[in-house]
Amino acid sequence: MRSHSVITINQVNHYYGSGKLRKQILFEVSTEIRAGEVVIMMGPSGSGKTTLLTLIGALRATQEGSLKVFGHELNGASENLLVRVRHNIGYIFQAHNLLNSLTTRQNVQMSLELHEKLPLSMRQQKSEAMLEAVGLGKQIHAYPDELSGGQKQRVAIARALVSHPKLILADEPTAALDKKSGRDVVELMQQLAKQQGCSILIVTHDNRILDIADRLIHMEDGWLTSVENTNRNIEETTRPLLPVS
Amino acid sequence: MIYAIPLAWLQLTRRKSRLIIALAGIAFAVILMFMQLGFSDALYDSNVRVHSQLQGEIVLISPQSIALSGLKSFSQRRLYQAAGFEGVKSVSPLYLDFAFWENPENHSSRGIMVIGIDPDDKVFGLPELQQNINKIKYPDVVLFDQDSRPEFGPIAAEFNQGKLVDTEVGGRRIIIGGLFKLGTSFAANGTMITSDLNFLRLFTRRQEGLIDVGLVTLKPGTNVEKVLQALRANLPNDVRVLSKQEFIQFEKTYWKSSTAIGFIFALGTTMGFMVGAVIVYQILYSDVSDHLMEYATLKAMGYKNSYLVSLVFQEAAILSVLGYIPGFALCLGLYDLTRNATLLPISMTFSRGLMVIILAIVMCCISGAIAIRKVQSANPADIF
């Protein structure tokens, strides 16, 4: 039995600009990502990787083709639906993008504020537990500018995962980190995501982390050129796909 | 949804020095507005010092009178008629005119306001006046306002040393019999009060029985409005019947409409408002710019635009209230300073305090509304 498809992309084209300056960025992109799968997308700069990532993340309006995330068609979706889809996605950016005025725990908690009607004490507890899981149990009251690059990225992972998203989107998560901490961060992300049964899509240039992927996809000049399975088998997941609340 | 993390507050207080500078700017704008409004109220109030001290509920004047400095006399018979109405306890005539006062020291002349009253009636509520009221029963003895401008000469100082102070007013020699405290106004740089008989001795062209202001005192517990209506209905229209409050308003309206005071201070207040709005806008705009990436991240996480909009307005509201407090406190001191330096009746009132905090909040909200356009530009797709 194959697991559910979290993302289904079918014949998606995307353009920037208008009129004579209109430039096509994505060409007939089709692929899918299943629940629990870790996919790494590679390709040179300017090939359209990030554009695809923002389309999947419901941060940009889909122009042509069909893009389904958690079963919701995003082409022509209302702003409300886009916002609700975003609630179920955890983002990890190249820069950590933490809120500098908040402590690490408050940063993680910001992600929970949006979700279930959890009482405040529960939100704090969950956030602390998540920081514990990424190895920052002692830094819950630290501010981002008091942490190292690797620690900040781990806070970002905690923030992305604390609300149990169905999908993690990561854009160059290791770019600002040295080899060791880059590796640690990605392994941590993969390990925690597996525990939660959540899918991961990573855009990266970093060859050192390719082995954590179940599947690699290549993007070149807006075309998805090849899809290859890595040695590892896709683990079947029994986690049912919940409708977007 | 209730958010447990007060992000607006945390963002403002994270950088203390920046917050303090911001609050200093807002406090400055608040002080500017307080001072302008205070000055304008004080100037209006100074022009109704005589009116406010009148010990009566109803005032009669000629319909042709325009202000204290432009009174037209009317027949005292109207006042006696008023005395016959139900509820009226007593009536009292006032003569009021301007004459030249000779400075006894350097013999320069200056216009002074002269008020003639019946020494047996309690016309003014000034305590020093009541103590010395019997002295004006003597011919050519007057009481002098010690808060008059210094150009009238060192009258109060010499009088308090026990010297006999005399000078010429309108060509007639008068003697200072005592002092009282009233203060200056636009109409009068100085004031002296004497008996109606002495008044007529000074102003020989004035006729006895043609008075400038008629004061009506009512019996305790009488409905002022009823007597006002009865007087208006039954007295001929060669006399105008005003309540004391209307008389005060009558004078203020004259100064508001015929001088530039209102305009000048409204302009000053507007300037304070604008300065404050620009300062708050600068603060909010740079705050939003600094956090634009963070706001875009929040949007990517699923926070709506409305959350960010309310964030900016919360910051605006916090700034306005926090800036108002030191502004208010400093203003109390500045009012004291101004009162001592200028003798203007300037002080904090509840309504002005309320007015300025409303202005401060409106000011911050307008700035917030402009700064919000910047927040809308936080595009979550740009942070990848």
Interface residues (C-beta under 8 A of the other chain):
Chain A: T50 L53 T54 G57 L59 R60 V83 R84 R86 H87 Y91 F93 Q94 A95 N97 L98 L99 N100 S101 L102 Q106 Q109 M110 S111 E113 L114 L120 R123 D171
Chain B: M1 Y3 A4 I5 L7 L10 Q11 R14 H291 M293 E294 A296 T297 L298 K299 A300 M301 G302 Y303 K304 P380 A381 I383 F384
